[in-house]
Amino acid sequence: MGANVILNKLLSLRLLGLLHSKLNSQNQCLFRLCSSASSALMLDYHVFDESPKLGSNFVVNRSSAMFGGTRCELYPLVVRVFKSLNWRVAREIRFGSWVESHGLSHSINCFRITIHVFALAGMRLEVFALLRDVVGYYNEAKYDMFELFSDMLDSPRHVERSAVVFDMLIKVFASNSMLENALDVFFNAKHVGIKPDMRSCNFLLKCLVEANKVEFVRRFFEELKSSGPSPNIYTYTIMMVFYCGGDLRKDTDITKANEILGKIYRSGLNPTVVTFSTYIHGLCKVGSVVVALKIVRNLCYKKQPLNNHCFNSIIYGFCRSGAVHEALEVMEEMKSFGVLPDVYSYSILINAFCEKGNVERSLCLMSEMELHQIKPSIVTYTSLIHGLGKSKLMQSAVDIFRSFGASGLKYDQAIYETLIDGFCMQGDMDSAIKFLEEMISNNLVPTAFSCHSLIRGFHKLGLFDKALEVFNIMLQNGIQPDTITCNFILDVYCRTGYLKEALTLLEEFRCHGINLNTHSYNAIIYRLSRESYPERALEILPRMFKGNVLPGVVNYSTLISGFAKQLSLKKAVRLFTRMVKAGITFNNITYTILINVFSSNCKVNDAYGIFKEMKKMDLCPDQICYTSLISAFCKTGEMKKAWALFEEMSREGHLPNVVTYTCLIDGFCKSNRIDLASSLFDQMNRDAVTPDVVTYTVLISWYHKRAYMDQAHRLYDEMKAKGILPDAKTHEVLGLQDGIIHEG
């Protein structure tokens, strides 16, 4: 046997002894030495040169590291890692620096050896860090990541030595969202006979779920079930999160979630508290809150692990459906089972009561939190301020806001914007601007929401110039307006008569990717229709189609109303027919407009036919609809039908207004049924419906024509006594000159 071979074997034994000694000192198992291929490579390059020149700051001789050289000084650092397993030593040089100095082939060999050393020692975090360095370089240099599997494989004949390395490589790829590369490593490892660790598989599955890679998740899970490694409770819990949606997916497949729960029990595994809470959350997301509550109660009786997240999901589910008091009962039941409510439990309820307008109950819950030493979050305070704003208790909202700041908590953007929005809804724009300035002084940047609140507030007050000023500031600061804000601005332009500019702005919004809706276009349609240009308004519909916005019932109803005002019955009916063909569902407004159209054109039977069709569609006619038909029948003298509708209207819970009564009184007067007209007039007063000048004039006219002058003048004086000023028609009826008013 040659001297070199004996020396090589001795050196190998020495290396093994050093590694064995180091591992024992760390209370770790002894692993096999690196592959024969790696060992031979090290020996060929005299890796055990321990001369002083190899200190921590040694400089690699670039010329001797070339591929064709007979000696390379890359490997002394590897030897030091073998001897000491010192992480600081291994991190002296980054992978990219090695590649720059010695080329990719030598560098990857050296790093592979170092990585396997730490892997054999069970130092998984170090392996992860080294692999992350390599992957980062490959990614930056745009190298083929799929080559890393073969580059990192220790030996085709001893693949089991690479198990830890590939577990960590899967994690490196998965944590960097390189999910296809991670899956490739998984399948390649299984192909060469390596069984990946279940922890790495679960991590990859979790990353796939978080990235919402639906097909990858399903296929990977099926692969685990069919050929291993066998799923554990954490695997099933991740799949439960996947099917129940969690906070990551909008879709919830509760049927699949039920299957997962069944598989857990059939596998003899015990669901964790996370498994249960996720499943309960999924049930509540699909609206099965009552079912979720029954399951939670059953689990409590069986002493199964539950936490407040399970109950919070149910509390939120009830609150979302408007059953706030049921949600409050769940929290009390939660306490009886020994599960303490947390800040989220209270915050959900406080927000729900505030939305319902019950601020007093929300304040009681806040006091209860204080009693149990549960510190409210900024979300809790924001909900309370929102509720106070809705109840027009802005001073109380400000007091809560200041107490929040005094408690040491830091204001955020949302709480400021909620306060600003409350002032805008109340019309107190000065206070809104004041808090906006304070927000900016605290280095918080206004968002589209706060600008929207200001624009809406100014719009409500009719301060259109101010609304436009805020809008221009938005654009100058690069704040993208939302759809509702754009709709307000379009309405401002239309209200101020700038229709051409509104159309131009509409196109600009569309070109900038703002999602316009039917209301965006309806501001222009309404203004054109109101100004007696329904034909021009009709030209807006092609623009809507061009902007991928399908005209809706509100647009067609506005157009029909416009043509109705012009008494263009045929065009109004043509539009209605177009709505039918387009499959647009009509609403009360559309039917009421059509009834008005036919009634005003003396086609009362057609109007009544539409009324009956409306009821067949399970739409409930409102006060306006009934009054329109009653008026039409009164004009044609069909008082029986008018009276029948009046009685039906009352039965349906729609209170007649002054117009309804006046139409009937006028109809009975024209039919010479003054008794019924007078009876209705008295009923008006009993029902606290104040007659107007038209009502009085109708009765005065009837009495005057029949020479009942005392009654006519009595009603005239009564009208004035009630503060109702006679108009020209009243004076004409009584034969008085305009402007002459009798003193009562």
Secondary structure, 3 states (H helix, E strand, C coil): CCHHHHHHHHHHHHHHHHHHHHHHHCCCCCCCCCCHHHHHHHHHCCCCCCCHHHCCCCCCCCHHHCCCCCCCCCCHHHHHHHHHCCHHHHCCCCHHHHHHHHCHHHHHHHHHHHHHHHHHCCCHHHHHHHHHHHHHHHHHHCCCHHHHHHHHCCCCCCHHHHHHHHHHHHHHHHHCCCHHHHHHHHHHHHHCCCCCCHHHHHHHHHHHHHCCCHHHHHHHHHHHHHHCCCCCHHHHHHHHHHHHCCCCCCCCCHHHHHHHHHHHHHCCCCCCHHHHHHHHHHHHHCCCHHHHHHHHHHHHHCCCCCCHHHHHHHHHHHHHCCCHHHHHHHHHHHHHCCCCCCHHHHHHHHHHHHHCCCHHHHHHHHHHHHHCCCCCCHHHHHHHHHHHHHCCCHHHHHHHHHHHHHCCCCCCHHHHHHHHHHHHHHCCHHHHHHHHHHHHHCCCCCCHHHHHHHHHHHHHCCCHHHHHHHHHHHHHCCCCCCHHHHHHHHHHHHHCCCHHHHHHHHHHHHHCCCCCCHHHHHHHHHHHHHCCCHHHHHCHHHHHHHCCCCCCHHHHHHHHHHHHHCCCHHHHHHHHHHHHHCCCCCCHHHHHHHHHHHHHCCCHHHHHHHHHHHHHCCCCCCHHHHHHHHHHHHHCCCHHHHHHHHHHHHHCCCCCCHHHHHHHHHHHHHCCCHHHHHHHHHHHHHCCCCCCHHHHHHHHHHHHHCCCHHHHHHHHHHHHHCCCCCCHHHHHHHCCCCCCCCCC
